[in-house]
Amino acid sequence: MTAEVAAAAAAMGALTQAKTAFWAPIVDTIASSNNMEEIYTALKEAIAMLGAKRDDHQNEIQRRKIKMPSKTYDQWIHRVIKTEEEVKKLLARYDKQSESSQIICFLPRSNFSNEMKKKGEKVIKLLEDSNQLGSILVDQPLEPVIKLIAPNIKKFSTLQMPLEDTLDLLKKDKVKGIAISGMMGTGKTAIMKNLNNHEEVAKRFDMVMWIKVSAGEGNENLDMSQLQNAIAKRLKVDMEGTSDSDDIAKRISNELNGKRYLLLLDDVKADLDIHQMGIPPCENGSKIVLTTRESHIRFPRVDRVVKVTYLSPKESFRMFQDVANCPKLKDDREAEACAWKIIRECGGHPLLINIIASVFQKKDLKLWSEGFKSLKRFSEKGQHELKELRNVIKFCHDDLEDTQRKCLLYGVLYPEEKDIYIDCLLECWEAEDFLGNGGDSRKAYIDGIHILNSLKDKSLLEEHKNPKYVTMHKCIRQVLLYILSDDPNYKLLVQQMPPDAKCWSEKIWISLIGKFDKLPDCPNCGSLSTLFLQKNWALKSIPASFFEHMTSLKVLDLLHTGIELLPSSLSKVIGLKVLYLNYCEYLMELPSSLEKLEHLEVLDIRGSGFSNIPSFIGNLKSLRHFRVSFAKCESENDTKEVEFNCNMISNLSKLEELIIDVKSLRHQSNKVVVTIIKNVVTLKNLTKLQFCFLNEEVVDVIEVGTPTTYLRINFPEANILYTFIEETRSWRSIQDIRSFQFFIDCPNSKYPCIPKFYEYERYVRYCNGEGINHPIFEVLANVDAFDLVNKKDIKHLSDLGIPSMKEVKGCQIENCTALETVVDSEILPNVKHLYMKNLPKLQSIWNDRVDPATLTKLKTLVLSSCQMLRIIFPLVVIQHLREIECLKIEDCPEIVEVVEQSATAGNQELLPKLRKVVLCGLPKLGSICADNSLKWPALEKLNIHNCPALIKLPFGKDNAENLKLIQVEKQWWENLQNQEVKEQLQQFCTFR
């Protein structure tokens, strides 16, 4: 037996053993066929299948960014990428030789045959291995330090010195614990955040843990279980199967065992036993640092105290000047004197200086004196610690416009320093009529955003690392509660302990968030407009008559409560506008009496225990925001579909926002998405349709700016987009929309993929489409940017069946594997930027029959992975490309020349505006341009990489006088011919 036959037999045996039911036909063909065309086709199918498997895995990794790929998967994907590249080159060789008739008939045991069989074996092995990978995702490694948003305190020695003292103490072996102590608002938390972020801390400790110890107005810490869970979450301790605190403590201790840890405890208000939570003794250099304003607390491991005092007058002035953004304050003596008076009123509190400076920043310097007089008028009652706080925050409160003041005060209903979801906050503001009551919800939303930004600018609300949230500083909240307690217009009840039933009467706002398990039977609160009861897990039932007298109630929040039924008395609250029932897992049904809530505008029932969504919701004619789950969790790994009559959505004529949680992968939910889209096409007020898929993937399927200015759509099928446009044509013509972005079957696209997409107002990205002359292509006549991806059934762009895309300025074509010619007609007469990627059969960019005049506006040409392309600019084309500025060619193995040699004859200036040229991965490129006398008057940058056959440059100081930068490999430059040119251009070179 010859070596060739033996190799073929071995390949057949290995492949036969690798068979599975799914790809058995492919395995059989590769292993046993002697027909080269059959082997070729089977290999293409196998590599396509491998590519699909790779994409599936990569998509999952993208969707679950909180995880990371396993090392096994990393090795597998590395082998896949290498094999794909090998197969791609092999198939390209076959295509080329087939077309040139060099292999009319192969012997069954020819070298080419064996090579294809071996590659097929390798592909099948990778497919087999993909089923043995197990979990491709693992938990991210623990971050030693999680950086926090911290103010810069380096300018202020009163804050910087305690930080440096603490850092010095951390270096001492005998010091186990440090308390940073000071009055409220002196900057203790700012110091602690800077300590958390400090590079010395990162070098010294294996693990840094930041834990918020208290919340609320009381003098107590959070309970032990909350603190223990926060530590376990930070350490990513596996808590599955246990809720026992001793067991969790043991797991925490095991995780920290042998590690040098730093535990940062912010705002400790009472004695705290961290050993009980599982924190091991401070050995091996481990330390604990806490902040507290209480000097009497006992904390056994603390053996050093660092005191924080108020800012000095000079530091206070510097901070005021920085925040108020008045660098020339000292040039205005009157304003400077006033500033000093204002600063004295702040008593050296950094928080107050920041707030007051933010207020005065908005005032004319000439009005500062009047502002100071207003500040001085406030009383000085109460304990000394809060005197300055009350005075300053009361001044800032009174300085607000009436609407801003109401919106700020509403924020105290949320728990201390908890994240406040902006959309819900705005919905509550609107329901309370703070944003006007003219019925224009879009204007109300915009006004709400302006007020929110104004409160943030004045430092009365704080930015959050997640832009969807804001927070309120605990000091500000505490003072606002004090202000409200003296204001007869605002009667509110904010408690974490159960109040007496009499406390409910005459209140307008009530917030009871904590561990309530019982409510009064029938409280007398006819003035109540907002009731917050969220996160009371122990609250299982609401008395039947509870809502009987709440005729003025507008906002009811029952988020994350344990309620099992809604009482019939809820139907008496006919003025209710906002109802949050999300994540009420034990609430199994909605009572039909809810149909009477004719003014209800916001309903959120996501994550609740419903098995079906009642059709009477379609009768809630005022509903504008509806959030719902189409599945409920039966257990951690099991979900059950919720019955839902989608047709009822079309009855909600005022609906503006529809958010649906489907709890399944996106590609499994296309049917649901299509059904919903068909039911919202008649809703003229809809501005947002959003789906939340498994693994926290969120897709905005429809997003509307204003009725005639902006529309963003992400649909799974071209047909449904066409239907949507047709159904809405009577009241929203596509021609009238100034700006739109359409994504068709693009599961991973949130933003346009074409470079510099911000230059285009009307954009379409079309992926995986089949067929030509589709009606949706009519839309392309109105776009100025177009992405065509994975369209396998066209050889020429004109095959789409579109006579002309005359508005298109930017065009990107990617992974269209059958495409041979791009511009074969006048389809793109005004294109300025053309990008082509992974077009394995592309033979020419321009057809000889095309009118060259259609290309006169082209400025950018980018080519990548076009395996069969040999020449970029043929004679018939290049003479008309007088506007081209950028040329980039990458990974095109067959390109031999950029400018066709015959094109240069008699032409001294072919590309007069070409500024940048990038040539990478072109192994056969022998010439950029054969004529060394050709002028390159605009050329500034040249980048050449991995072009070994290119040994001459057509540039020199005489014909490229503006050339400023050449980026090349040093070895390539040394091998370059023409020493004179090298000497002229050496000064512009930078080597890789």
N, C-alpha and C positions, 0 to 999 in steps of 0.2 A: 504494500500500500504506500503510495507516495505521500510526502509531507502535506501536500495540498488537500488530498482526499482525506487524510487523517484529521486535519484541522477542521474540514467541513463536517466530518462525522462527529467529532467532539462537540462542535457548535450545535449540531442537531440534537445530540443527547442532552446537553445542558438545557437547551431551550425546551425540549419535550418535557423534562422534569419540572420546568418552571411554569407550565400551563396552569391557568385558572379559567373558570367558566367565562369570565368577563372578556379576557383577551385571547382565549384559546385560538380563534381563527387567525389572528395575527401571528401568534407563535407558530402555528402549523405552516403558514405561508413562508415565513422567514426560514424555518427549519428545513422544510422539505421541497419547496418549489425550486425548479431550475429555470423558471422564467424571470428574466431580469426585471421586466416591467412590474410583475407581481411582487417581487421582493422589494423593489423601489417603493411601490405604493404602500406595502405593509409597513416598511420602515418609516415612511412619512406618517402613517396613522399612529404607529407606536410612539414616535417622538412627540406628536401632537397630544396624545393621551398623557404622556409624561409631563408635557408643558401644562396641561390642564390640572394635573395633580399638584404640580408645583404652585400654580396660581391659587388653587384652593387653599393650600397650606399658607401661602403668603398672605392671602386675604384674611384668613383667621388670625394670623399674627398681627396684621394691621388693625383688626377690629378689637383685639384684646391687648392694648398697649400697656396695661398694668402688669402683664406677664412678659416673659422673654423666651426666645427659642431655646430648646435644649441643645446640649453639645452634640448629641446624636443627630439631631435634625440639621445642625450647622454643617456637620460632615456630609450628610446626605445631600443637602442643597449644593454644597461645593462640587460634589461629584456630578450632580445633575447639570449644573451650569457648564462644567467642562465637557460632558458628554454631548449636550445640546450643540455646543460650538463645533465639536468634531463631526457630528451628524450633519449639521448645516453645511459645512464645507464639503462633505462627501456627496450630499445631494446636489449641491451646486456644481460639483465636478461632473456628476452624471448628467445634469441638465445641459451643461455646456457641451459635453461630448455627444450627447444625443442629437442636439441641434446641428452639430457640425458633422453628423453621420460617421463619427469615428468608431462607434461601437454598434454596428448594425446587429451583430449577433455575438453573444458571449457564450463561451464554453461554460457548462454548469459548474466546473471546478476552477474557473478563472480566478485570478487574484482579486479582481473587482468584486466578483460574486462572494468570495470568502470575506472580503473586507466588510461588505454590507451585512452579511450574516453575523459577523462578530459584533458589529455595532448594534445590530438588532438584539443580540444576546445581552449586550451591556444595558440597553434600554429596558428590556424585560426584567432584568435583574434589579434595576433601580425601582421599577414599578412594584416588584415583589417586596423589595426592602421597605417601600413606603408603607406597606401594610404591617410591618413589624416595628415601626418607629415608636409605637406606644404614644404617650402624650408628647406632642411636639412643643408644648408650652410648659414652662416651669415658673415658679415665683421669682420675681426680681430679687436679686440679693439685697439684703438689708442695707439701706443707706446709713453710713456712720453718723452723718449729720444731715438734717433736713433744714435748709436755710429758710429763715423767716424774713418778712418785710420789716426792716428796722431803720429808724432814723439815724442820720449821721450826727454823732455826738462829739466828734473830735475837736470842734471849736470851743466846747464848753467844759472847762476843767472840772466844774462841780459834778458833772456826769462822767467825764472821762477818767478822773482819778479813782472813783470807786470801782470802775471797770478794771483799771490797771492793778489796783490793790487786790481785787478778786483773782485776777490772773496770777499774781505773785503768790497768793495763798494756795492756789491750785498746785503749785510746784512743790509745796512742802509736804513731806511724807506724814508728819504728825497731824496735819489738818485733815479731818474727815468731812466736815460740813461747814458751810458758810451761810449766814443769814444776811441778806441785803435789806436793811431796815430804813424806813422813812415814812413821812406823812403821805396821805393820798395826793396823787398828782405831781409828785416830785420827780418822776422819771425812772422809778425802779424797774418797771417792765421794759422801758427803752434800753436800760443798761443790760438787763438779762438777755434781750434779743441780740444785742451786739456781742454779748458773751457767747451765745449759741453760734453765731456766725463767724467768730474769730478764728483765724487760721491756726493760732497756737492751740486752741481747743481741739481742732480737727487733727492736729499732729499728736496730741498727748493722749487722746481717748479713743478706744475702739468703738464706743457707742455713746451718742449724746441723745438724751430723751427730754423733750420739752412737754410738761404736763401742766394744764390749767387746773388749779386746785379748787377754786371756788367760783360761784356764780350767784347772782341775786343780791338783794340788799342786806341780808342777814349777816350774822357773825359766825356762820358755819361754813365748813368745807363741803364739797360734794361728798356724797356718801362713799363708803369704802369700795363698793362694787363698781361704781362709775369710774373711780380713779384706777382701780385694778384693770378694768376693761380698756381704759385709755392706754395704759402701759402695755397690756397684751397686744393691742392693735398696733402700737408703734413697733413692737418687736416681732410682729407677724406670728405670734404664738398660735398654734393650732388649738382652737377651743372647741372643735367638733366633739360632740358626745358628752360634754360636761358643762354644768353651770355652777358646780361646787367651788366656792371661793378658795378652799384649801387646795383643791386640785389645780386650779388656775395659778395659785401662788407658787406651787411646786414647779409648774411648767415655766413660769416667768423666771424663777430662780435657776432652773436648769439652763435656760437660754442665756442668762447673764453670767453663769458660772465660768470662771477663768477669763472673763473679759474685763478690761479696764473701762468702766462706765462713768458717765457724768449725768446725774439726774437733776434736772432743772425744774423746780416746783414754783410756779408763779402764783402769787396772791394767797399765801397761807393765812387763814384766819383763825384757826383753832389747832389744838394739839393733834398730832398726826403720827400714826404708827405705820411706817412704811414696811417694816419687817412682816407685818400681817399680810401685806399685799404681795409679798414674794421677793422684795428687794434684798439681796444678800448683804452681808456686812461689807463695809467699805475697806476692802483689802485690795492688794495688788494695785494700789494707786487710784482706786475708784473714789469719787467724791459726790457730794450732794450740795447744791446751792439752791436757796429758796429766797423769795421776796416776801416781805410781810410789813404791815403797818402796825402790828400788834407786838408790843414789847414783852407781854406777859406769857406768850405761848411757850410750851415746853416741847422741845424737839431734841431727843437724846443725842443725835449724831452731830448737832451743831456745836462747834467749839470756837468759832470766830464770828464776829459781827462787823459788817461794813455799813457805816452810817451814810445816808444820802440826805443832804440838806437842800435848801432852795437855791436857785441860781442867784449869783451876785448881781448887783445892778448893771455892771458892764456887760455881763453875759446876757442878761435879760434884754438889754438894748440891742445887742448884736443879733439875738434871735428874732426880736421884733422887726428889726431892719431887714433881715433875710426873708422872713415870711411875708412882710408887707411889700417886699420888692421895691424898697426906696433907697437906692444906693446914694442918692444926693440929699438925703434927709438932713444932714448936717449943714447943708447950704441954706436951709430955711429955718431960721432961728425960732420963729414962732411955732412951727410944726415940730421942731426938735424938742422944744420945751414941753409941748403938749404930749409928745411921745413919752418923755420921762415921767410925766404925771400918770399916764395910762399904765406904764410899766409898774409903777409903784402899787397901783391898785391890784395888780396880778400877784403880788407877793412872792415873786420868784418861781411860781408854778410853771413849768414848761408847757403843760397842756393848755393852761389859760393864755399864756403868751401866744401860743400857736393859734388859738381860736380868735382872740381879740385882734391879732395882727391880720388874720384873714378877713375880718369884718372891716377894719380900717383900710385895708388894701383897696376896697371897692369905693372908698369915699375920697372926694377931692380934699387935698391938703388943707384948703381953706375952711373945710367943715369939721376938721378934727377937734377943734375947740368945743363946738356944740356937742359933738359925740362924747367928749370927755365929761361935760356937764351932766349929760344923761347918765353916764356911768356912775358918777358921784352921788346921784340922787338915791341909789339903792340903799336900803337899810343894812345894818350890820348885826342883825339878830342871829342868835344861834351860836353853836360852838365855834371856836376860833379856826379849827381846821377847815371847816366848810365855808367860812365867811367869804373869802376871796372867790372860791368856786361859785358860790351862789350869786355874788355880785356880778362877776364877769359873764357867766352863762345867762343870767337874767337879762343883762344888757344886750347880749347877742340875740337872745330870744325876742326881746322887744324891738330890736332893730329890724327884724324880718317883716316882710309883707304878711298880711293877715293869712293868706292861703299858705304861704311857706310855714308860718307858725303852726297852723293846724296840722300840716303834714309832718312836721318835726315831732310835735307832741304825740302823734299817733304811734311813732316809733317806740315809745316806752312800753307799749303793750307786748312787745317781743321780749323774750328772756334776755337777761344781761349778757352782752357780748356774744350773742348767738347770731349765726348767719341769717340775714333777712333776704329772702328771695325777691328780687326787684319786681318781677312781673306780678307776683301776688300783692306786693305792697302797693303797686300802682292800681291794681284792681280794687283794692280796699279803699284807697284814696278816692277813686272815682265813685264807688258805691256810696261813700259818705258825702258826695257832692262837693268835695274840695276842689275838683278840677272843672267846675262848671256843670251845668245840667242842660246843655243845649242839644244833647242827642248826638253830637259829633264825636264819636269815640276816638277817631284818629287824632283829632285836635286835642282831646283830653289826654291821650297817651303822650303826645309831643309835649304838652304843657307839663305833664308829670315828670318826664325826663328832664326838662329844664329846671324844675324845682329840685329834683334829686341832685342834679349837677351843682346847683347853687348851694345846697346844704353841704355837699362834699367840698366845694370850694371854700366854704366857711369853716371847714373841719368839724362840723356838727354831726356829720355822718362820715364814716371812713371807708376808703377803698378796700376791696377784698381781693385776694389773689385770683379768685374766680370772678370775672367781670359780671356774672349774673347775680352777684350778691353784694350787699353792703353790711356794715356793722355799726353799732353805736357804742362809743366808749362808755364804760361803766360809770365814770364820774359824771359825765354829761347826763346819762340816764337818771342817775340818782338825784341830781339837782333839778332836772325837769320834773321828776315825781314830786319833789318838794314844791316847785312852782305850782304844779297842778293842785296840790293839796290846799293851796290858798285861793284858788280861782273858782268862784261859784259857778262859772259857765262850764267847767269840766269836772263832772262828778264821775270818778272812775274807781274801780276796784282791781288792784293788781296784787295778787298773793300767790304764794306757793303752799300755803297751808289752808285747810278748809275753812271758809268764812261762815259766820252766823247767817241764817236766812234773812235776817233783818238788814244785813249789809247790802243786799241786792237792790233794795228799793231806791228809786230815783237816780240810779247810776246810768250814765250814757255809754260808757265803755267798761267792759269787764274782761280781765285776762287771768284765768286760773290754769296755770300750766305747771304740772308737777305730778303728784301721786294721788290725785283725787279719785275716790271710788264711789262717791255718792253726791247727788245733787238735790236741792230742795224740791218739794213736790210741785209747788205752783207759785214761784216767786212773783212778787208784785213789782215789775220793772217795765212799765209802759213807755219809758223814755229810752230804754236800751237800744243802741244802734249797732254795736259790735260786741260779739261774744266769742272769745278765744278759749277753747277747751282742749287744744291739741296736746298730743303726747301724754294723755292720761290713760296709760295702758290698763290700769285697774278699774277704770270706769266701764262697767259692763252694760248698764241700763240707764235709760233716761225716763223719769216718771211720766206717766201718760198725759198729765196736765201741765207739764213743765213749760211749754211754750204758750200757754193759754193767754197770758197778758203781755206777750212780747210783740205787740202790734207794730212797733217802730223798728224792729230788728232788720238790719240791712246786710250784715256780714256774720256768718256762722262758720267757725272753723273747728272741725272735729277730726282733723288729721291725726292718724296714728293713735286712735283711741280703741278701746276694747268693746265698743257698743255692738249689740247683736240685733237691735231693732230701732227704728225711728218711730217715735210716738205720733199718733194721728193729729195731735195738737199742733204739729209743725205746719199743717195746712192753714192754720190761723195767721201765720206770719206772711201775709199776702204781699208785704212790701220787700221781702227778702230778695237781695240781688246777687249775693255771693254765697255759695255753699261748697265747702271743702269736705269731702268724705273720703279722700284718698288714703289708701293703706289702712282702712278699717277692715281688717281681715276677717272678722267674725260677723260682719254685716252681710247677710245673705240675700236680702232683697230690698228694693225700693218700694215704699207704699204708694198705691195709686193716688193717694191724696196729694202727692207732690205735684200732680198735674195742675193743681189750683194756684201754684206759685207763678202767676202770670207775669211777674216782673223779674223773674230769675234771669240773670245775665251770665253768670259764671257757675259751671258745675264741673267738679273734678271728682271722678269716681275710680281713678286708676288704682290698681292693686288691692281693691276691696274684694269681698268674698262672693260676689254675684255670679250665679251660673247662667243668668240671662239678663239682657238689658231690655227693660220694658219699652214697648213701642210708644207709650204715652209721652215719652221724652220728646217725640216729634211734635207734640202739641205745645211745647214751651216756646211760644212765639217770640219771646224777648231774648232767648238764649244767644249769646255772642261768643262765648268761650266754652268749649266742651272737650274734656279730657277723659279718655276711657281706655280700659284694657279689654282686649279680645281674648285674653286667656287669664286664668288664675292659677296660682301656685298650689298644687295639692301637697307637694313636699319639696324638699330642696332640689331634687333632680326630676321632678315630674310636674307638668302643667296640663291643664284641661281647657279646651276651647270654651269660650263663653258664647252662648247663643245671642245673635244680634241681627235684627232686621235692618240691614243697611239702607233700605229704601226710605226709612223715616228721616234720614239725614237731609234729604232733599226738601223736607217740609220746614226746615229751620232757616227761614228766609233771611234772618238777621245774623246768621252765623258768620263770625269773622275768623275764628281760630278753631281748628280741630286737631287734637293730638291723640294719637292712637298707639298704645303699647301692645305689640302683638306677641312678644315673648317667643319668637322663633327667628331663625336666620333669615336674612333678607331674601335670598333666592328662593326660599321656601314660601314666601309670603306674597309673591307677585300677584296671585289671583285675588287676594284680599285688597291689595293696593289698587288693582285695576277696577274692582267693584266699587270701592270708595270713590275713586276719581269720577266714575260715571255718575255717581250720585251727588257730586258737588259742582258739576258743570253749570248748573242753573243758579248757584248761589252767588249773586252779584257782589256781596259784601265780603266774601271770603278773602282773607289776606295771608292765611297760613294753614297749610296741611302738612303735618309732621308725623312721621312714623318712628317709633322707638323699637328697634329689633334686639334680638339676643346679643349679649356681650356689649351692651351699652352703645351700640351703633345707632346714631340718630341721623335721620335723613329728612330734610325739608323738601317735600315733594312739590309743594306749591308755595311760593312766597311772592307777595304782591306789595310793591312800595305804595304807590297811589294808583287809582284806577287807570290812569293813562300814562304813567311815567316809567314804571319798572315792573317786570315780571320775571320770576325765576322758577323754572320747572325742571324736575328730575323724574322722568317717567320710565318704566321698564320696557315700553314698546312704542314703536313709531305710530302704530294704529291708534293707540289711546291718546297720543298727543294730537294727532289729526282730528280725532273725534272731539277732543277738548276745544281745539281752536274753532272747529265748525259750530259746536254748540254755543260757544260764547261770542260768535261773530256778530250777532245782532246787537250786542251792547258793549263789545270790546274788540275792535278790529285790530288785527296784528299790525297793520300799517300805522295805526295811531299810537302804538306803544313805543315810546322814545328809546327805552332800554330794555333788553331782555337777555336771559341766558337759558338755553334749553339743553338739557342733558337727556339723551335717549339711550336706554340700556347701558348706563355707565355706573355700575354699582359702587365703584370706589372714587367717584369724582364729586368733590364738594366745590371745587373751584375750577375755572377754566385752565386748561393745560397748555394752551398756546402761549408762547413767550410774550411778555409785555401785554397781557390780556387787558390791562386797564386802559389801553388805547382804544379799545373797541366797545361800542355800546350794544351791538346786537350780535349775539354769539350762539352757535349751535355746536354741540359735540355729539356725534352719531356713532355708536359702537355696535358691532356685531350684526348689522342689518343684512337682510337678504332680499333679493329681487331688485328690479329697476322700475323706473317710472312710477314710484310710489307717490301718492298725493302729498305726502308730507314734504317732499322735495320742493313744493311751491314756496315753502317758508324760506328756503335758501335764497330765493330771489331777493329777500329783504335783509339778509344778514351782512355784516361787514367783517365777521371772523367765523371760520368754519374748521372744525376738527373732524376728520373721517378716520375711524379706527376699526381694524379687524373686519373690513368688508372684503370677503373672499371671492366674490363673483363678478368683478369688473376687471377688464384689461386696460381700459382707458377711462379717464375721469368723465368723459362725455357719455359713457355707458349708463351713468346715473339717470339719464333722460332729462336733464335740465338744459334748456337752450342756452341760458347764460346766468352767471352769478355776478352780475356787473357791479354790485355793491361791495363784494368781498375785497377787503384790503389785506387780510391775513388768512393764510390757509395752511393747515398742518395735516399731512397724510401719514398714517402709521399702521404697520402690520397688515397692509392690504397685499396679501401674498401672490395674487394673480396679476397685479397691476404691471403693465409693460411700458405704458406711456402716460405721462400726466397731462400735458397740454397738447391735445390733438385737435382742438377747435378753439373758438373764441369764447370758451366758457368762463375764463378768468381774465377779462380785458383790463381790469384795474388793480390786479393783485400787486401789493407792495412787498409782502413778506411771505416767503414760501419755505415750508419746513417739511422734509420727507425723511421718515425713519423706518428702517427694517422693511424694505421693499425688495425681496430677493429676486424678483423677475423683472425689475425695472431695467429697460434697455436704453431708454432715452427720456429726457425730461420734456423735450419738444419734438413734435412730429414735423417732418419736412413740409407737410401741407399747411401747417398753421401760418397765419398771417403774422409775421414778426412784429408788426406794429402793435399787437395786443400786449407786448411784454415791456413796453417802454417805461412803465412805472415801477418795475421791480427794483427794490432796494436791498433786500436780504434774501440770500439763498443758503439753506442749510441742508446737507445730505448726510445721512448716517445709516450704515449697514445696508447698502444697496449693492448686492454681490455681483450683479451682471453688468453694471454700468461701466462704460469704458472711457467716454469723453463727456466733459461737462458742457463746454461751449462750442457747438459746431458753427461753421461759417455762416449759415443762414440766420443764426440767432444773435451772435455776439455783437454785430454791428449796431443792434438796436438797444442794447443794454447799457445805456449811457447814464442811468440813475443808480445802478447797483453800487452799494457801499460796503456790504459785508458778505464774504464768502467763507463758508465753513464746510469742510468735507472730512468725514470720519469713517473709518472701518469699511472702506469700499475696496475690496482686494483686487478688482480688475481694472481700475482706472489707470490709464497710461499717460494721459495728458489732460491738462485743464483747458487750455485754449488750443483748439485744433490748429495744426501748423498752417494749413492753407488760409486760415482766417486772418492771419497777420500780414499777408502780402499787401503792400501798399498802404497799410494803416499804421499811423503813428500814435494814435490815441484811441484805443478801443474801449477801455473801461475808465473813463476820466474821473469818476467819483469814488472808485473803490478805495476804502480806507483800511479795511481789516481783512486779512486772509489767514485761515486756520486750516492746516492740513495734517491729519493724524491717522495713523494706521492704514497707509496706502502703499503696500509693499511693491507694487509694479509701477508706481508713478515715476516716469522718467523725465517729464518736462512740465513746467508750469506754463511756459511760453517759449517757443523756439527762437523768436526774434528778440535779441538782446537790445535792439535799438528802440523798442516800443516804449512809449512814455507811460509812466505811472504817477501822474501829478499829485494824486490825493493820498497815496498809500502811506499809512503811519505805523501799522502794526503787522508783524508777520510771526506766525506760530507754526513750527514744523516739528512733528514727532513721529518716530517710527516710519520713516519714508526712506528706506535704505538705497533704493535705486535712483533717487534724486540726488545728482552730484553736481548740478549747476543751478545757479540762480540767475534770472534774467534782470536782476536789479543792480543798480550801482548808484553812486552819488550823482551821476549825470541824468539818469532817467527816473530816479525815485528820490527826489531831493527832500521830501517831507518825511521820509522813513525815520522813526524815532525808537522803535523797539523791535528786537528780533529774539524770540524765545525758541531755543533749540537744544538738542543734546550736544554735549561737548565733543563726543567722539564723531558724531555726524559732521559737526562743523570742521573738525580737523581733517576729515576725508573729502571735504568740499573742494572741487577744482576751481581754478581761476584765482590765483593768489592776490591779484590786484583788487578784485571785488571784495575778497575777504578782508584785506587791509582797510578798504574804504568803510566797510560795515562793522568791523570789529567793535567799535565804540558803542554800538547800539545793542550788542548781544548780552543776553542773560542766559545762563546754562541751567538746565534741569538738574 
